[in-house]
Amino acid sequence: MGDSARLLLLGGTGEAAALARGLSEMPRLTVISSLAGRTRNPQELPGAVRVGGFGGVPGLVDFLKNQAIDLLVDATHPFAATMAGNAASACEEAGLPRLKLLRPPWQRTEGDHWIEVPSATEAAAALPALAGRVFLTTGRQEIAAFSHCAETWFLVRLVDRPEEPLPLNSYELILGRGPFQTESEASLMREQTIEAVVSKNSGGGSTYGKIDAARRLSIPVVMIDRPSAPPGPTVDSVEAALDWIAKRAA
């Protein structure tokens, strides 16, 4: 790859930030971190950072060629299915090596009461027969799926305050950015008399406190399954990603 390899890191997760910091110590490697721009105050990252979309697969292919990218690592959120698919297609078209860094999903353990569903729409359909007061922790993009739950009160937690009222009949909004501890999550659920939690199976430790707290309080969790990742090389740790990159950037 010549004197210096160029890597595009699709980020926005804690793993991506940790990977960017690790890569900053790797000689002969230039890293561009790309963020979707959905949160207003992202973590500071070493190296070059770009914010915003690419314009689908054609736009990403153009970016890879114009920036002379040699490697791409997709460390986006496990539910960022469109971006993951676009990255896979663009790298195939451009003939570039691509790695998916994907944290392991949470696993059901003894005492968990999970209702596993394939989508936010299915999660909303499960609520009327399950609970009247719900802790909704799916993030802003999925909230519209719950707009038809007219008899349900929602406690909604988001990272940033939305510019418009949420499309829910009855709710309270709280703002917060993980990590969240089990004890504080349990206290919140008790104070708000929460009867069910809705969560994506994001994995990782930052937001696992709500799952642990729900287990302790015997509260059911409507767990939205992950979309399938595109085929191709995948690792589940920052260390494994660093090793993959080191072997190809030498």
Secondary structure as GFF3:
##gff-version 3
##sequence-region A 1 250
A	DSSP	beta_strand	5	10	.	.	.	ID=ss1
A	DSSP	alpha_helix	14	23	.	.	.	ID=ss2
A	DSSP	beta_strand	29	35	.	.	.	ID=ss3
A	DSSP	beta_strand	48	51	.	.	.	ID=ss4
A	DSSP	alpha_helix	56	66	.	.	.	ID=ss5
A	DSSP	beta_strand	71	74	.	.	.	ID=ss6
A	DSSP	alpha_helix	81	94	.	.	.	ID=ss7
A	DSSP	beta_strand	98	101	.	.	.	ID=ss8
A	DSSP	beta_strand	114	117	.	.	.	ID=ss9
A	DSSP	alpha_helix	120	126	.	.	.	ID=ss10
A	DSSP	beta_strand	133	136	.	.	.	ID=ss11
A	DSSP	three_ten_helix	140	146	.	.	.	ID=ss12
A	DSSP	beta_strand	153	158	.	.	.	ID=ss13
A	DSSP	beta_strand	171	175	.	.	.	ID=ss14
A	DSSP	alpha_helix	182	191	.	.	.	ID=ss15
A	DSSP	beta_strand	196	200	.	.	.	ID=ss16
A	DSSP	alpha_helix	209	216	.	.	.	ID=ss17
A	DSSP	beta_strand	221	224	.	.	.	ID=ss18
A	DSSP	beta_strand	234	235	.	.	.	ID=ss19
A	DSSP	alpha_helix	238	249	.	.	.	ID=ss20
###
